Amino acid sequence: MIGRTGAEGRDSVTMIVQVARMYHEQNMTQPAIAEQLRISQSRVSRWLKQAVEMGIVRTVVLPPEGVYPELEEQLVRKYGLRQALIVESSGDERSTMWALGAAAATYLEATLTNGARVGFSSWSETLLATVDSMVPLKRRRAESIVQIMGGVGQPAAQLKATELTFRLARIAGGTPMFLPTPGIVATPSAREALFQDPNVVETAAAWENLTDVLVGIGSVTPSPLLQVSGNAVSEAQMRTLRELGAVGDVAMRFFDADGRPIETEFNDLVVGIGVEALLKTPRRVGIAGGARKFEAIRGALRGGWVDVIVTDLMNAQALVADN
């Protein structure tokens, strides 16, 4: 990190390098860069000046050690992304999650725009790390922070999902909109009953007008987070998903290796945003890493489930090399 302390000064070296390359090597105008990266033109101008002051821009862009602009650009081109951010990790899954969260926090602090309506997925370690790494923004950046899925797991997970939504809303200055329900229920009729509640109806209506979503990317590896009313999702359900080709999920909407949605009765048990509303959101930020997430991340990118990816170096290299 460089520059001033606090959220407004936590300028990411990675993003300064990206802006410098877009301007000096790709001949993009400052307004075009600002539009693509969802940042202000004044921030683009300031970062270009800082790139010169830091010695990054001379006759060519010289990224500091630990920054991978060429690999990020390859990911963007190969998968048609808006942006890719790559972090180094020691290989330990927990440290990887927190490294990803720190990078995502810096990205959001720089790119959240005034009036943003941000959809926020259920509790996960990467989202927890992201919110924990953020500091309160000096200016209001969000109109609302909208929970797009109920809490997945034991009842305590519902409280954690609500708490994270509230914390992000406080950081960004937006109004929180909660979904105080389980993320997965036992029967379709139970789901239908929940969607009769006025609070749920109001939050669900907001899903149609989101400007951004912030999500983790899940794998089909059995996890203690997958619960139904305190009981684990049955192995039969997971086996069905795998037999249908599921490799991962975003907000419990499962997809195959090519990113195609998996059609199954399980969808009728999920209390959360639908596939259509999710995919039409203008910016979809996915945060995921670790060896067991490769197939899930690749499927999410192939299917356009996210258009901004924050991932680790190992996965980024594998994604670029994949045929």
Stockholm file with secondary structure:
# STOCKHOLM 1.0

chainA/1-323         MIGRTGAEGRDSVTMIVQVARMYHEQNMTQPAIAEQLRISQSRVSRWLKQAVEMGIVRTVVLPPEGVYPELEEQLVRKYGLRQALIVESSGDERSTMWALGAAAATYLEATLTNGARVGFSSWSETLLATVDSMVPLKRRRAESIVQIMGGVGQPAAQLKATELTFRLARIAGGTPMFLPTPGIVATPSAREALFQDPNVVETAAAWENLTDVLVGIGSVTPSPLLQVSGNAVSEAQMRTLRELGAVGDVAMRFFDADGRPIETEFNDLVVGIGVEALLKTPRRVGIAGGARKFEAIRGALRGGWVDVIVTDLMNAQALVADN
#=GR chainA/1-323 SS CBSSSSGGGCBCHHHHHHHHHHHHTSCCCHHHHHHHHTCCHHHHHHHHHHHHHTTSBSSSBCCCTTCCHHHHHHHHHHHTCSEEEEECCCSCHHHHHHHHHHHHHHHHHHHCCTTEEEEECSCCHHHHHHHHHCCCCSSCCEEEEEECBCBCSSHHHHHHHHHHHHHHHHHHTCEEECCCSBSBCSSHHHHHHHTTSHHHHHHHHHGGGCSEEEEECEESSCCTTCEETTEECCHHHHHHHHHTTCCEEETTEEECTTCCBCCCGGGGGBCBCCHHHHHTSSEEEEECCSGGGHHHHHHHHHTTSCSEEEEEHHHHHHHHHCC
#=GC SS_cons         CBSSSSGGGCBCHHHHHHHHHHHHTSCCCHHHHHHHHTCCHHHHHHHHHHHHHTTSBSSSBCCCTTCCHHHHHHHHHHHTCSEEEEECCCSCHHHHHHHHHHHHHHHHHHHCCTTEEEEECSCCHHHHHHHHHCCCCSSCCEEEEEECBCBCSSHHHHHHHHHHHHHHHHHHTCEEECCCSBSBCSSHHHHHHHTTSHHHHHHHHHGGGCSEEEEECEESSCCTTCEETTEECCHHHHHHHHHTTCCEEETTEEECTTCCBCCCGGGGGBCBCCHHHHHTSSEEEEECCSGGGHHHHHHHHHTTSCSEEEEEHHHHHHHHHCC
//
